[in-house]
């Protein structure tokens, strides 16, 4: 079975969405099936982090998801054609 290749344009859109809009959203949209599970977890934890920002822990979990999504976006661009 052929591996799911990511297009360069979709990888760039995914990185921008991860950085600017919501961590995990760009991974789901631009990452294809290879990064789907990572994108789902990034999105879940980022959404859960929003109400947790009333407590201080939400800022740390949001930052962790943002960094994870940034690294995933960079990997998507490096692996794209």
RAZIMO-V894152 format. One record per pair of residues at least 6 apart in sequence whose C-alpha atoms are under 7 Angstrom apart, sorted by the first residue. I is the first residue (numbers start at 1). J is the second residue. D is the distance in whole Angstrom. If there is no record, write none. Layout:
I J D
I J D
This chain:
4 33 7
4 34 7
5 80 7
6 31 7
6 32 7
6 80 5
6 81 6
7 80 5
7 81 6
8 77 6
8 80 5
8 81 6
10 30 5
11 30 5
11 31 7
11 73 7
11 76 6
11 77 5
11 80 7
12 77 6
13 26 7
13 30 7
14 26 4
14 27 6
14 29 6
14 30 4
14 73 6
15 26 6
15 70 7
15 73 4
15 74 7
17 25 6
17 26 5
18 24 6
18 25 6
18 26 5
18 27 7
18 69 6
18 70 6
19 66 7
19 70 6
23 42 6
23 43 6
23 46 6
23 65 6
23 66 5
23 69 5
24 39 4
24 40 6
24 42 5
24 43 4
24 69 6
25 39 7
25 43 6
27 35 6
27 36 7
27 39 5
27 73 7
28 35 7
28 36 5
28 39 5
28 40 7
31 76 6
42 65 6
42 69 7
46 62 6
46 65 6
49 58 5
49 61 6
49 62 6
50 58 6
52 58 4
53 59 6
